[in-house]
Amino acid sequence: MLGSTRGLLTINFYSLIHRKGLMVIGAHTSIRPRVESYPHYWTKDDDINLLLKLLTTGRINVENLITGRYSIEDAPLAYHELIENKDKHITILLEY
C-alpha cells in the first residue's frame, strides 16, 4: 500500500496479509528526523542510500515499473501521455 490514504478502509487482514505472511510497515515522511539517525527512525538520506544499495546489488528491480521512455526533448509529449493515459502508466522515464 502506498499513498496518503484518508477515510475508513475495510481490509481482511487475515486472508490478504496474515495468511500470506506479509509484513506491513507504516511510514510518514513528516515524522523523519532531518539530521541524526538511529535504528528504525531513518532520515531521508538513509532511505535514499538503502534504495541505491538495493538497486545496485540487484535486490530490487524497478525496470518493470517503467512503462514509457522519452528523450528530454519530448518531455511535453511524455507529460501529455501521463495525463491522457493515466491507467496505462506507472512511471515514464525521461532520458537525458
N, CA, C and O atoms as a CHARMM CRD file, in Angstrom:
* protein
*
  384
    1    1 MET  N      0.85500  -1.17300   0.00000 PROA 1      0.00000
    2    1 MET  CA     0.00000   0.00000   0.00000 PROA 1      0.00000
    3    1 MET  C      0.89500   1.22800   0.00000 PROA 1      0.00000
    4    1 MET  O      1.85100   1.32500   0.77000 PROA 1      0.00000
    5    2 LEU  N      0.56800   2.14700  -0.86700 PROA 2      0.00000
    6    2 LEU  CA     1.37900   3.33900  -0.99500 PROA 2      0.00000
    7    2 LEU  C      0.46400   4.51500  -1.24800 PROA 2      0.00000
    8    2 LEU  O     -0.49100   4.41600  -2.01900 PROA 2      0.00000
    9    3 GLY  N      0.74500   5.59100  -0.61900 PROA 3      0.00000
   10    3 GLY  CA    -0.06100   6.78600  -0.83500 PROA 3      0.00000
   11    3 GLY  C     -0.40900   7.41900   0.49300 PROA 3      0.00000
   12    3 GLY  O      0.12800   7.05300   1.53800 PROA 3      0.00000
   13    4 SER  N     -1.29000   8.34600   0.43600 PROA 4      0.00000
   14    4 SER  CA    -1.73200   9.03000   1.63800 PROA 4      0.00000
   15    4 SER  C     -3.23400   8.81400   1.75600 PROA 4      0.00000
   16    4 SER  O     -4.03700   9.67600   1.40100 PROA 4      0.00000
   17    5 THR  N     -3.58400   7.64800   2.25900 PROA 5      0.00000
   18    5 THR  CA    -4.99100   7.27000   2.32200 PROA 5      0.00000
   19    5 THR  C     -5.73700   8.08700   3.36000 PROA 5      0.00000
   20    5 THR  O     -5.16100   8.51400   4.36100 PROA 5      0.00000
   21    6 ARG  N     -6.98700   8.29500   3.12300 PROA 6      0.00000
   22    6 ARG  CA    -7.85700   9.02900   4.04100 PROA 6      0.00000
   23    6 ARG  C     -9.16200   8.24400   4.19200 PROA 6      0.00000
   24    6 ARG  O     -9.53400   7.46300   3.31600 PROA 6      0.00000
   25    7 GLY  N     -9.82900   8.45900   5.28200 PROA 7      0.00000
   26    7 GLY  CA   -11.13200   7.85100   5.49200 PROA 7      0.00000
   27    7 GLY  C    -11.03100   6.42200   5.99400 PROA 7      0.00000
   28    7 GLY  O     -9.94200   5.91600   6.26500 PROA 7      0.00000
   29    8 LEU  N    -12.18500   5.78500   6.11300 PROA 8      0.00000
   30    8 LEU  CA   -12.25500   4.41000   6.60200 PROA 8      0.00000
   31    8 LEU  C    -11.93800   3.43300   5.49000 PROA 8      0.00000
   32    8 LEU  O    -12.26900   3.66800   4.32800 PROA 8      0.00000
   33    9 LEU  N    -11.29200   2.33000   5.85600 PROA 9      0.00000
   34    9 LEU  CA   -10.90800   1.32100   4.89400 PROA 9      0.00000
   35    9 LEU  C    -11.14900  -0.04200   5.52800 PROA 9      0.00000
   36    9 LEU  O    -10.75900  -0.27100   6.67400 PROA 9      0.00000
   37   10 THR  N    -11.77800  -0.93600   4.80600 PROA 10     0.00000
   38   10 THR  CA   -12.03000  -2.28400   5.30800 PROA 10     0.00000
   39   10 THR  C    -11.13100  -3.25600   4.56800 PROA 10     0.00000
   40   10 THR  O    -11.21100  -3.39300   3.34800 PROA 10     0.00000
   41   11 ILE  N    -10.26900  -3.93500   5.32900 PROA 11     0.00000
   42   11 ILE  CA    -9.33900  -4.90500   4.75800 PROA 11     0.00000
   43   11 ILE  C     -9.45200  -6.19200   5.56100 PROA 11     0.00000
   44   11 ILE  O     -9.50200  -6.16000   6.79100 PROA 11     0.00000
   45   12 ASN  N     -9.49300  -7.31600   4.86900 PROA 12     0.00000
   46   12 ASN  CA    -9.45800  -8.60200   5.53000 PROA 12     0.00000
   47   12 ASN  C     -7.99100  -8.94300   5.78600 PROA 12     0.00000
   48   12 ASN  O     -7.33500  -9.55800   4.94600 PROA 12     0.00000
   49   13 PHE  N     -7.48500  -8.54100   6.94600 PROA 13     0.00000
   50   13 PHE  CA    -6.06800  -8.72500   7.24300 PROA 13     0.00000
   51   13 PHE  C     -5.66100 -10.19300   7.28100 PROA 13     0.00000
   52   13 PHE  O     -4.51800 -10.52000   6.96200 PROA 13     0.00000
   53   14 TYR  N     -6.56600 -11.07400   7.66100 PROA 14     0.00000
   54   14 TYR  CA    -6.17700 -12.48200   7.71000 PROA 14     0.00000
   55   14 TYR  C     -5.85300 -13.00000   6.32400 PROA 14     0.00000
   56   14 TYR  O     -4.75000 -13.49500   6.09000 PROA 14     0.00000
   57   15 SER  N     -6.79700 -12.89600   5.39900 PROA 15     0.00000
   58   15 SER  CA    -6.58500 -13.50300   4.08000 PROA 15     0.00000
   59   15 SER  C     -5.60200 -12.71600   3.21500 PROA 15     0.00000
   60   15 SER  O     -4.86700 -13.30700   2.42300 PROA 15     0.00000
   61   16 LEU  N     -5.58100 -11.40000   3.35700 PROA 16     0.00000
   62   16 LEU  CA    -4.72400 -10.58700   2.48300 PROA 16     0.00000
   63   16 LEU  C     -3.30300 -10.39500   3.01900 PROA 16     0.00000
   64   16 LEU  O     -2.38300 -10.15200   2.23900 PROA 16     0.00000
   65   17 ILE  N     -3.11200 -10.49900   4.32600 PROA 17     0.00000
   66   17 ILE  CA    -1.79400 -10.19500   4.89000 PROA 17     0.00000
   67   17 ILE  C     -1.27500 -11.33300   5.77800 PROA 17     0.00000
   68   17 ILE  O     -0.22400 -11.90800   5.49400 PROA 17     0.00000
   69   18 HSD  N     -2.00300 -11.65900   6.84500 PROA 18     0.00000
   70   18 HSD  CA    -1.52400 -12.63100   7.83400 PROA 18     0.00000
   71   18 HSD  C     -1.26400 -14.00900   7.21500 PROA 18     0.00000
   72   18 HSD  O     -0.18000 -14.56500   7.38500 PROA 18     0.00000
   73   19 ARG  N     -2.23900 -14.55600   6.50800 PROA 19     0.00000
   74   19 ARG  CA    -2.10700 -15.89400   5.92900 PROA 19     0.00000
   75   19 ARG  C     -0.96100 -15.95900   4.92500 PROA 19     0.00000
   76   19 ARG  O     -0.31100 -16.99700   4.79200 PROA 19     0.00000
   77   20 LYS  N     -0.70800 -14.85900   4.21800 PROA 20     0.00000
   78   20 LYS  CA     0.36800 -14.82500   3.22700 PROA 20     0.00000
   79   20 LYS  C      1.73100 -14.56500   3.86600 PROA 20     0.00000
   80   20 LYS  O      2.76100 -14.66200   3.19700 PROA 20     0.00000
   81   21 GLY  N      1.73800 -14.23600   5.15400 PROA 21     0.00000
   82   21 GLY  CA     2.99800 -13.97300   5.83700 PROA 21     0.00000
   83   21 GLY  C      3.62600 -12.64600   5.44100 PROA 21     0.00000
   84   21 GLY  O      4.84700 -12.49400   5.49200 PROA 21     0.00000
   85   22 LEU  N      2.80000 -11.68900   5.04800 PROA 22     0.00000
   86   22 LEU  CA     3.31500 -10.37800   4.63800 PROA 22     0.00000
   87   22 LEU  C      3.57600  -9.49300   5.84300 PROA 22     0.00000
   88   22 LEU  O      3.00700  -9.69200   6.91600 PROA 22     0.00000
   89   23 MET  N      4.43000  -8.52900   5.65200 PROA 23     0.00000
   90   23 MET  CA     4.73300  -7.55800   6.69000 PROA 23     0.00000
   91   23 MET  C      4.26900  -6.19000   6.19200 PROA 23     0.00000
   92   23 MET  O      4.55600  -5.80700   5.05800 PROA 23     0.00000
   93   24 VAL  N      3.55800  -5.46300   7.03500 PROA 24     0.00000
   94   24 VAL  CA     3.10000  -4.12800   6.70200 PROA 24     0.00000
   95   24 VAL  C      3.84200  -3.15000   7.60200 PROA 24     0.00000
   96   24 VAL  O      3.84400  -3.29200   8.82400 PROA 24     0.00000
   97   25 ILE  N      4.47200  -2.15700   6.98400 PROA 25     0.00000
   98   25 ILE  CA     5.21900  -1.15400   7.73100 PROA 25     0.00000
   99   25 ILE  C      4.62500   0.20400   7.40900 PROA 25     0.00000
  100   25 ILE  O      4.51700   0.58200   6.24200 PROA 25     0.00000
  101   26 GLY  N      4.24500   0.92600   8.43000 PROA 26     0.00000
  102   26 GLY  CA     3.70500   2.26300   8.23000 PROA 26     0.00000
  103   26 GLY  C      4.81600   3.29700   8.26600 PROA 26     0.00000
  104   26 GLY  O      5.78500   3.15600   9.01200 PROA 26     0.00000
  105   27 ALA  N      4.67200   4.31600   7.47200 PROA 27     0.00000
  106   27 ALA  CA     5.67800   5.38000   7.44900 PROA 27     0.00000
  107   27 ALA  C      5.00800   6.67800   7.04100 PROA 27     0.00000
  108   27 ALA  O      4.05000   6.69600   6.26800 PROA 27     0.00000
  109   28 HSD  N      5.53100   7.74500   7.57400 PROA 28     0.00000
  110   28 HSD  CA     5.03600   9.06600   7.18300 PROA 28     0.00000
  111   28 HSD  C      6.22800  10.00000   7.16300 PROA 28     0.00000
  112   28 HSD  O      6.91100  10.17000   8.17300 PROA 28     0.00000
  113   29 THR  N      6.47200  10.59300   6.03800 PROA 29     0.00000
  114   29 THR  CA     7.69500  11.37700   5.85900 PROA 29     0.00000
  115   29 THR  C      7.80000  12.58500   6.77400 PROA 29     0.00000
  116   29 THR  O      8.90900  13.04400   7.04500 PROA 29     0.00000
  117   30 SER  N      6.69500  13.11100   7.25400 PROA 30     0.00000
  118   30 SER  CA     6.76900  14.31200   8.08600 PROA 30     0.00000
  119   30 SER  C      7.31700  14.04400   9.49200 PROA 30     0.00000
  120   30 SER  O      7.62600  14.98700  10.22000 PROA 30     0.00000
  121   31 ILE  N      7.44000  12.76600   9.88300 PROA 31     0.00000
  122   31 ILE  CA     7.96000  12.46600  11.21900 PROA 31     0.00000
  123   31 ILE  C      9.44400  12.13600  11.21500 PROA 31     0.00000
  124   31 ILE  O      9.99400  11.79700  12.26200 PROA 31     0.00000
  125   32 ARG  N     10.10100  12.22400  10.07900 PROA 32     0.00000
  126   32 ARG  CA    11.51800  11.88100   9.98500 PROA 32     0.00000
  127   32 ARG  C     12.40500  12.93700  10.63000 PROA 32     0.00000
  128   32 ARG  O     12.11000  14.13000  10.55700 PROA 32     0.00000
  129   33 PRO  N     13.50000  12.49500  11.26700 PROA 33     0.00000
  130   33 PRO  CA    14.48500  13.47400  11.72200 PROA 33     0.00000
  131   33 PRO  C     15.22900  14.01600  10.50300 PROA 33     0.00000
  132   33 PRO  O     15.39400  13.30000   9.51400 PROA 33     0.00000
  133   34 ARG  N     15.67200  15.24700  10.55900 PROA 34     0.00000
  134   34 ARG  CA    16.37300  15.83600   9.42400 PROA 34     0.00000
  135   34 ARG  C     17.85600  15.49700   9.40900 PROA 34     0.00000
  136   34 ARG  O     18.46200  15.45200   8.33900 PROA 34     0.00000
  137   35 VAL  N     18.45300  15.25800  10.57300 PROA 35     0.00000
  138   35 VAL  CA    19.89800  15.09700  10.62700 PROA 35     0.00000
  139   35 VAL  C     20.31300  13.74900  11.19500 PROA 35     0.00000
  140   35 VAL  O     20.93000  12.95100  10.49000 PROA 35     0.00000
  141   36 GLU  N     19.99400  13.48200  12.43200 PROA 36     0.00000
  142   36 GLU  CA    20.52000  12.30300  13.10200 PROA 36     0.00000
  143   36 GLU  C     19.70300  11.06100  12.80100 PROA 36     0.00000
  144   36 GLU  O     18.48500  11.11700  12.63000 PROA 36     0.00000
  145   37 SER  N     20.40100   9.94800  12.74300 PROA 37     0.00000
  146   37 SER  CA    19.74100   8.66200  12.51900 PROA 37     0.00000
  147   37 SER  C     19.91100   7.77600  13.73600 PROA 37     0.00000
  148   37 SER  O     20.90500   7.86000  14.45700 PROA 37     0.00000
  149   38 TYR  N     18.93900   6.94200  13.94500 PROA 38     0.00000
  150   38 TYR  CA    19.04100   5.88700  14.92800 PROA 38     0.00000
  151   38 TYR  C     18.13400   4.76300  14.47400 PROA 38     0.00000
  152   38 TYR  O     17.26200   4.98900  13.63500 PROA 38     0.00000
  153   39 PRO  N     18.30900   3.55700  14.99700 PROA 39     0.00000
  154   39 PRO  CA    17.58400   2.39400  14.47000 PROA 39     0.00000
  155   39 PRO  C     16.07300   2.61900  14.36800 PROA 39     0.00000
  156   39 PRO  O     15.43700   3.12400  15.29300 PROA 39     0.00000
  157   40 HSD  N     15.53100   2.23700  13.24100 PROA 40     0.00000
  158   40 HSD  CA    14.09500   2.26600  12.94800 PROA 40     0.00000
  159   40 HSD  C     13.51500   3.68200  12.87000 PROA 40     0.00000
  160   40 HSD  O     12.30200   3.85800  12.98900 PROA 40     0.00000
  161   41 TYR  N     14.34700   4.66700  12.67700 PROA 41     0.00000
  162   41 TYR  CA    13.86700   6.04500  12.55400 PROA 41     0.00000
  163   41 TYR  C     14.84300   6.79000  11.66300 PROA 41     0.00000
  164   41 TYR  O     15.57500   7.66900  12.11800 PROA 41     0.00000
  165   42 TRP  N     14.84500   6.42800  10.39300 PROA 42     0.00000
  166   42 TRP  CA    15.85300   6.89000   9.46100 PROA 42     0.00000
  167   42 TRP  C     15.51700   8.25600   8.88200 PROA 42     0.00000
  168   42 TRP  O     14.36400   8.68500   8.85600 PROA 42     0.00000
  169   43 THR  N     16.57200   8.92200   8.41800 PROA 43     0.00000
  170   43 THR  CA    16.39200  10.16900   7.68600 PROA 43     0.00000
  171   43 THR  C     16.10100   9.84800   6.22300 PROA 43     0.00000
  172   43 THR  O     16.21500   8.70000   5.79300 PROA 43     0.00000
  173   44 LYS  N     15.73200  10.85900   5.47900 PROA 44     0.00000
  174   44 LYS  CA    15.51500  10.69400   4.03900 PROA 44     0.00000
  175   44 LYS  C     16.79900  10.21000   3.36200 PROA 44     0.00000
  176   44 LYS  O     16.74500   9.36500   2.46800 PROA 44     0.00000
  177   45 ASP  N     17.94700  10.73700   3.77900 PROA 45     0.00000
  178   45 ASP  CA    19.22300  10.29600   3.20700 PROA 45     0.00000
  179   45 ASP  C     19.47700   8.81800   3.46500 PROA 45     0.00000
  180   45 ASP  O     19.99800   8.11800   2.59600 PROA 45     0.00000
  181   46 ASP  N     19.11300   8.33200   4.65800 PROA 46     0.00000
  182   46 ASP  CA    19.26000   6.90100   4.95300 PROA 46     0.00000
  183   46 ASP  C     18.42900   6.06500   3.98400 PROA 46     0.00000
  184   46 ASP  O     18.89700   5.04600   3.47500 PROA 46     0.00000
  185   47 ASP  N     17.20300   6.49500   3.73400 PROA 47     0.00000
  186   47 ASP  CA    16.32700   5.77300   2.80800 PROA 47     0.00000
  187   47 ASP  C     16.90100   5.77100   1.39700 PROA 47     0.00000
  188   47 ASP  O     16.89400   4.74300   0.72100 PROA 47     0.00000
  189   48 ILE  N     17.39500   6.91600   0.95700 PROA 48     0.00000
  190   48 ILE  CA    17.96500   7.00800  -0.39100 PROA 48     0.00000
  191   48 ILE  C     19.19000   6.10800  -0.51900 PROA 48     0.00000
  192   48 ILE  O     19.34800   5.40600  -1.51700 PROA 48     0.00000
  193   49 ASN  N     20.05600   6.13100   0.49500 PROA 49     0.00000
  194   49 ASN  CA    21.24700   5.27100   0.46000 PROA 49     0.00000
  195   49 ASN  C     20.87400   3.79700   0.41000 PROA 49     0.00000
  196   49 ASN  O     21.49200   3.02800  -0.32600 PROA 49     0.00000
  197   50 LEU  N     19.87200   3.39300   1.18300 PROA 50     0.00000
  198   50 LEU  CA    19.43200   1.99900   1.15100 PROA 50     0.00000
  199   50 LEU  C     18.84500   1.65000  -0.21600 PROA 50     0.00000
  200   50 LEU  O     19.14700   0.59400  -0.77100 PROA 50     0.00000
  201   51 LEU  N     18.01900   2.52400  -0.75100 PROA 51     0.00000
  202   51 LEU  CA    17.42800   2.26700  -2.06400 PROA 51     0.00000
  203   51 LEU  C     18.50400   2.09000  -3.12100 PROA 51     0.00000
  204   51 LEU  O     18.43800   1.15500  -3.91800 PROA 51     0.00000
  205   52 LEU  N     19.48700   2.96700  -3.13900 PROA 52     0.00000
  206   52 LEU  CA    20.56800   2.85100  -4.12400 PROA 52     0.00000
  207   52 LEU  C     21.34700   1.55400  -3.94300 PROA 52     0.00000
  208   52 LEU  O     21.73600   0.91900  -4.92300 PROA 52     0.00000
  209   53 LYS  N     21.57500   1.16100  -2.69900 PROA 53     0.00000
  210   53 LYS  CA    22.27000  -0.10200  -2.43600 PROA 53     0.00000
  211   53 LYS  C     21.45000  -1.29300  -2.94500 PROA 53     0.00000
  212   53 LYS  O     21.99200  -2.19600  -3.58300 PROA 53     0.00000
  213   54 LEU  N     20.15900  -1.29100  -2.66400 PROA 54     0.00000
  214   54 LEU  CA    19.30300  -2.38900  -3.12100 PROA 54     0.00000
  215   54 LEU  C     19.22100  -2.44700  -4.64000 PROA 54     0.00000
  216   54 LEU  O     19.18300  -3.53100  -5.22100 PROA 54     0.00000
  217   55 LEU  N     19.19500  -1.28500  -5.28400 PROA 55     0.00000
  218   55 LEU  CA    19.17200  -1.24300  -6.75000 PROA 55     0.00000
  219   55 LEU  C     20.47900  -1.76300  -7.34500 PROA 55     0.00000
  220   55 LEU  O     20.46400  -2.58300  -8.26300 PROA 55     0.00000
  221   56 THR  N     21.60600  -1.28700  -6.82100 PROA 56     0.00000
  222   56 THR  CA    22.89600  -1.67000  -7.39900 PROA 56     0.00000
  223   56 THR  C     23.25900  -3.12300  -7.14000 PROA 56     0.00000
  224   56 THR  O     24.00500  -3.72000  -7.91500 PROA 56     0.00000
  225   57 THR  N     22.74400  -3.69700  -6.06500 PROA 57     0.00000
  226   57 THR  CA    23.03500  -5.10800  -5.78100 PROA 57     0.00000
  227   57 THR  C     22.01200  -6.04800  -6.40200 PROA 57     0.00000
  228   57 THR  O     22.12700  -7.26700  -6.27700 PROA 57     0.00000
  229   58 GLY  N     21.00900  -5.48300  -7.07000 PROA 58     0.00000
  230   58 GLY  CA    20.00100  -6.31700  -7.72000 PROA 58     0.00000
  231   58 GLY  C     18.95700  -6.89200  -6.78600 PROA 58     0.00000
  232   58 GLY  O     18.19700  -7.77500  -7.18200 PROA 58     0.00000
  233   59 ARG  N     18.90400  -6.40500  -5.54600 PROA 59     0.00000
  234   59 ARG  CA    17.91600  -6.91300  -4.58900 PROA 59     0.00000
  235   59 ARG  C     16.51000  -6.48800  -4.95400 PROA 59     0.00000
  236   59 ARG  O     15.54900  -7.20200  -4.66500 PROA 59     0.00000
  237   60 ILE  N     16.37600  -5.31900  -5.59500 PROA 60     0.00000
  238   60 ILE  CA    15.08300  -4.89900  -6.12500 PROA 60     0.00000
  239   60 ILE  C     15.27500  -4.48300  -7.57700 PROA 60     0.00000
  240   60 ILE  O     16.33800  -4.00300  -7.97000 PROA 60     0.00000
  241   61 ASN  N     14.23200  -4.67600  -8.35500 PROA 61     0.00000
  242   61 ASN  CA    14.27700  -4.36800  -9.77300 PROA 61     0.00000
  243   61 ASN  C     13.08500  -3.47400 -10.09800 PROA 61     0.00000
  244   61 ASN  O     11.93700  -3.85300  -9.86700 PROA 61     0.00000
  245   62 VAL  N     13.35400  -2.30900 -10.62500 PROA 62     0.00000
  246   62 VAL  CA    12.27400  -1.37400 -10.94200 PROA 62     0.00000
  247   62 VAL  C     12.01300  -1.27000 -12.45000 PROA 62     0.00000
  248   62 VAL  O     11.17100  -0.48700 -12.89100 PROA 62     0.00000
  249   63 GLU  N     12.73900  -2.06300 -13.22500 PROA 63     0.00000
  250   63 GLU  CA    12.60800  -1.98200 -14.69100 PROA 63     0.00000
  251   63 GLU  C     11.16700  -2.19300 -15.15400 PROA 63     0.00000
  252   63 GLU  O     10.70700  -1.51900 -16.07500 PROA 63     0.00000
  253   64 ASN  N     10.45200  -3.12900 -14.51700 PROA 64     0.00000
  254   64 ASN  CA     9.07400  -3.40000 -14.93900 PROA 64     0.00000
  255   64 ASN  C      8.10200  -2.29100 -14.52500 PROA 64     0.00000
  256   64 ASN  O      6.94100  -2.30700 -14.93500 PROA 64     0.00000
  257   65 LEU  N      8.56100  -1.33500 -13.72200 PROA 65     0.00000
  258   65 LEU  CA     7.71300  -0.19900 -13.35600 PROA 65     0.00000
  259   65 LEU  C      7.77100   0.91800 -14.39100 PROA 65     0.00000
  260   65 LEU  O      6.92900   1.81500 -14.39200 PROA 65     0.00000
  261   66 ILE  N      8.77000   0.85900 -15.27300 PROA 66     0.00000
  262   66 ILE  CA     8.91700   1.88900 -16.30300 PROA 66     0.00000
  263   66 ILE  C      8.02800   1.51600 -17.47600 PROA 66     0.00000
  264   66 ILE  O      8.28100   0.53400 -18.17300 PROA 66     0.00000
  265   67 THR  N      6.97700   2.31200 -17.69000 PROA 67     0.00000
  266   67 THR  CA     6.00100   1.99500 -18.72700 PROA 67     0.00000
  267   67 THR  C      6.12800   2.89700 -19.94600 PROA 67     0.00000
  268   67 THR  O      5.33100   2.80100 -20.88000 PROA 67     0.00000
  269   68 GLY  N      7.11700   3.76100 -19.94000 PROA 68     0.00000
  270   68 GLY  CA     7.36500   4.61800 -21.09100 PROA 68     0.00000
  271   68 GLY  C      8.71900   5.27500 -20.97500 PROA 68     0.00000
  272   68 GLY  O      9.19000   5.55200 -19.87200 PROA 68     0.00000
  273   69 ARG  N      9.35600   5.52900 -22.12100 PROA 69     0.00000
  274   69 ARG  CA    10.65500   6.20000 -22.17300 PROA 69     0.00000
  275   69 ARG  C     10.59500   7.28500 -23.23400 PROA 69     0.00000
  276   69 ARG  O     10.15400   7.05300 -24.36000 PROA 69     0.00000
  277   70 TYR  N     11.04500   8.46900 -22.85500 PROA 70     0.00000
  278   70 TYR  CA    11.05800   9.59600 -23.78200 PROA 70     0.00000
  279   70 TYR  C     12.36500  10.35600 -23.62600 PROA 70     0.00000
  280   70 TYR  O     12.93500  10.39500 -22.53600 PROA 70     0.00000
  281   71 SER  N     12.84100  10.95700 -24.70000 PROA 71     0.00000
  282   71 SER  CA    14.00400  11.83900 -24.59900 PROA 71     0.00000
  283   71 SER  C     13.55200  13.10700 -23.88700 PROA 71     0.00000
  284   71 SER  O     12.36600  13.43500 -23.87700 PROA 71     0.00000
  285   72 ILE  N     14.50000  13.81200 -23.29500 PROA 72     0.00000
  286   72 ILE  CA    14.16100  15.03100 -22.57300 PROA 72     0.00000
  287   72 ILE  C     13.51400  16.05500 -23.51200 PROA 72     0.00000
  288   72 ILE  O     12.68500  16.85800 -23.08400 PROA 72     0.00000
  289   73 GLU  N     13.88800  16.02400 -24.76200 PROA 73     0.00000
  290   73 GLU  CA    13.28900  16.94300 -25.73600 PROA 73     0.00000
  291   73 GLU  C     11.79500  16.67100 -25.92100 PROA 73     0.00000
  292   73 GLU  O     11.03400  17.56700 -26.28700 PROA 73     0.00000
  293   74 ASP  N     11.38500  15.43400 -25.66700 PROA 74     0.00000
  294   74 ASP  CA     9.97000  15.05400 -25.81000 PROA 74     0.00000
  295   74 ASP  C      9.22300  15.07600 -24.48200 PROA 74     0.00000
  296   74 ASP  O      8.17000  14.45300 -24.35000 PROA 74     0.00000
  297   75 ALA  N      9.76400  15.79300 -23.49600 PROA 75     0.00000
  298   75 ALA  CA     9.12100  15.85600 -22.17600 PROA 75     0.00000
  299   75 ALA  C      7.67000  16.33000 -22.25500 PROA 75     0.00000
  300   75 ALA  O      6.82300  15.75000 -21.57500 PROA 75     0.00000
  301   76 PRO  N      7.33800  17.35900 -23.05300 PROA 76     0.00000
  302   76 PRO  CA     5.91900  17.75500 -23.13700 PROA 76     0.00000
  303   76 PRO  C      5.01800  16.61000 -23.60500 PROA 76     0.00000
  304   76 PRO  O      3.89800  16.46000 -23.11700 PROA 76     0.00000
  305   77 LEU  N      5.50300  15.80900 -24.54400 PROA 77     0.00000
  306   77 LEU  CA     4.73700  14.64900 -25.01200 PROA 77     0.00000
  307   77 LEU  C      4.59500  13.61000 -23.90000 PROA 77     0.00000
  308   77 LEU  O      3.53700  12.99700 -23.74900 PROA 77     0.00000
  309   78 ALA  N      5.65700  13.41400 -23.12600 PROA 78     0.00000
  310   78 ALA  CA     5.61000  12.45300 -22.01900 PROA 78     0.00000
  311   78 ALA  C      4.57000  12.87200 -20.97900 PROA 78     0.00000
  312   78 ALA  O      3.79100  12.04500 -20.50500 PROA 78     0.00000
  313   79 TYR  N      4.56400  14.15500 -20.62900 PROA 79     0.00000
  314   79 TYR  CA     3.58200  14.64300 -19.65000 PROA 79     0.00000
  315   79 TYR  C      2.16000  14.54000 -20.20000 PROA 79     0.00000
  316   79 TYR  O      1.22400  14.20500 -19.47400 PROA 79     0.00000
  317   80 HSD  N      2.01700  14.83000 -21.47300 PROA 80     0.00000
  318   80 HSD  CA     0.69400  14.67400 -22.10900 PROA 80     0.00000
  319   80 HSD  C      0.23600  13.21400 -22.02600 PROA 80     0.00000
  320   80 HSD  O     -0.92800  12.93300 -21.73900 PROA 80     0.00000
  321   81 GLU  N      1.16400  12.29600 -22.28100 PROA 81     0.00000
  322   81 GLU  CA     0.85400  10.86500 -22.20900 PROA 81     0.00000
  323   81 GLU  C      0.41700  10.46800 -20.79200 PROA 81     0.00000
  324   81 GLU  O     -0.52300   9.69100 -20.62500 PROA 81     0.00000
  325   82 LEU  N      1.09800  11.00000 -19.78200 PROA 82     0.00000
  326   82 LEU  CA     0.71700  10.70100 -18.39500 PROA 82     0.00000
  327   82 LEU  C     -0.67800  11.21600 -18.07200 PROA 82     0.00000
  328   82 LEU  O     -1.44600  10.55400 -17.37300 PROA 82     0.00000
  329   83 ILE  N     -0.99800  12.38700 -18.57800 PROA 83     0.00000
  330   83 ILE  CA    -2.31400  12.97800 -18.31500 PROA 83     0.00000
  331   83 ILE  C     -3.41600  12.24100 -19.06000 PROA 83     0.00000
  332   83 ILE  O     -4.47000  11.95300 -18.49300 PROA 83     0.00000
  333   84 GLU  N     -3.17700  11.93900 -20.31700 PROA 84     0.00000
  334   84 GLU  CA    -4.21200  11.33200 -21.15400 PROA 84     0.00000
  335   84 GLU  C     -4.38500   9.83300 -20.93000 PROA 84     0.00000
  336   84 GLU  O     -5.47000   9.30700 -21.17600 PROA 84     0.00000
  337   85 ASN  N     -3.36800   9.14100 -20.47800 PROA 85     0.00000
  338   85 ASN  CA    -3.42300   7.68300 -20.32000 PROA 85     0.00000
  339   85 ASN  C     -2.99800   7.26700 -18.91400 PROA 85     0.00000
  340   85 ASN  O     -2.06500   6.48400 -18.73800 PROA 85     0.00000
  341   86 LYS  N     -3.69500   7.80200 -17.92500 PROA 86     0.00000
  342   86 LYS  CA    -3.35500   7.55200 -16.51700 PROA 86     0.00000
  343   86 LYS  C     -3.34100   6.07000 -16.16200 PROA 86     0.00000
  344   86 LYS  O     -2.51000   5.63400 -15.36600 PROA 86     0.00000
  345   87 ASP  N     -4.24200   5.30100 -16.73600 PROA 87     0.00000
  346   87 ASP  CA    -4.33800   3.88400 -16.39400 PROA 87     0.00000
  347   87 ASP  C     -3.25400   3.04000 -17.05700 PROA 87     0.00000
  348   87 ASP  O     -3.04200   1.89000 -16.67000 PROA 87     0.00000
  349   88 LYS  N     -2.57400   3.59200 -18.04000 PROA 88     0.00000
  350   88 LYS  CA    -1.55700   2.85000 -18.78000 PROA 88     0.00000
  351   88 LYS  C     -0.17400   2.93700 -18.13900 PROA 88     0.00000
  352   88 LYS  O      0.63300   2.01800 -18.27800 PROA 88     0.00000
  353   89 HSD  N      0.10000   4.03000 -17.44100 PROA 89     0.00000
  354   89 HSD  CA     1.46200   4.28500 -16.99600 PROA 89     0.00000
  355   89 HSD  C      1.62000   4.26000 -15.47900 PROA 89     0.00000
  356   89 HSD  O      0.75900   4.71600 -14.72600 PROA 89     0.00000
  357   90 ILE  N      2.75800   3.70700 -15.06600 PROA 90     0.00000
  358   90 ILE  CA     3.19000   3.77900 -13.68000 PROA 90     0.00000
  359   90 ILE  C      4.28900   4.84500 -13.58600 PROA 90     0.00000
  360   90 ILE  O      4.21700   5.77000 -12.77700 PROA 90     0.00000
  361   91 THR  N      5.29800   4.68500 -14.43500 PROA 91     0.00000
  362   91 THR  CA     6.42100   5.61800 -14.45000 PROA 91     0.00000
  363   91 THR  C      6.88200   5.82800 -15.88800 PROA 91     0.00000
  364   91 THR  O      7.03300   4.87400 -16.65100 PROA 91     0.00000
  365   92 ILE  N      7.10100   7.08300 -16.24300 PROA 92     0.00000
  366   92 ILE  CA     7.70400   7.40100 -17.53400 PROA 92     0.00000
  367   92 ILE  C      9.09600   7.94900 -17.24500 PROA 92     0.00000
  368   92 ILE  O      9.27200   8.83000 -16.40200 PROA 92     0.00000
  369   93 LEU  N     10.06900   7.41800 -17.95100 PROA 93     0.00000
  370   93 LEU  CA    11.47300   7.80500 -17.77500 PROA 93     0.00000
  371   93 LEU  C     11.84400   8.83100 -18.83000 PROA 93     0.00000
  372   93 LEU  O     11.63200   8.61700 -20.02400 PROA 93     0.00000
  373   94 LEU  N     12.40400   9.95400 -18.37500 PROA 94     0.00000
  374   94 LEU  CA    12.93500  10.96200 -19.29000 PROA 94     0.00000
  375   94 LEU  C     14.43100  10.72800 -19.40800 PROA 94     0.00000
  376   94 LEU  O     15.15200  10.79100 -18.41200 PROA 94     0.00000
  377   95 GLU  N     14.90000  10.45800 -20.61900 PROA 95     0.00000
  378   95 GLU  CA    16.31700  10.15700 -20.83700 PROA 95     0.00000
  379   95 GLU  C     17.04200  11.41300 -21.28700 PROA 95     0.00000
  380   95 GLU  O     16.63400  12.05600 -22.25400 PROA 95     0.00000
  381   96 TYR  N     18.11300  11.76600 -20.59000 PROA 96     0.00000
  382   96 TYR  CA    18.92500  12.93300 -20.92000 PROA 96     0.00000
  383   96 TYR  C     20.01600  12.55600 -21.88000 PROA 96     0.00000
  384   96 TYR  O     20.80900  13.40900 -22.27900 PROA 96     0.00000
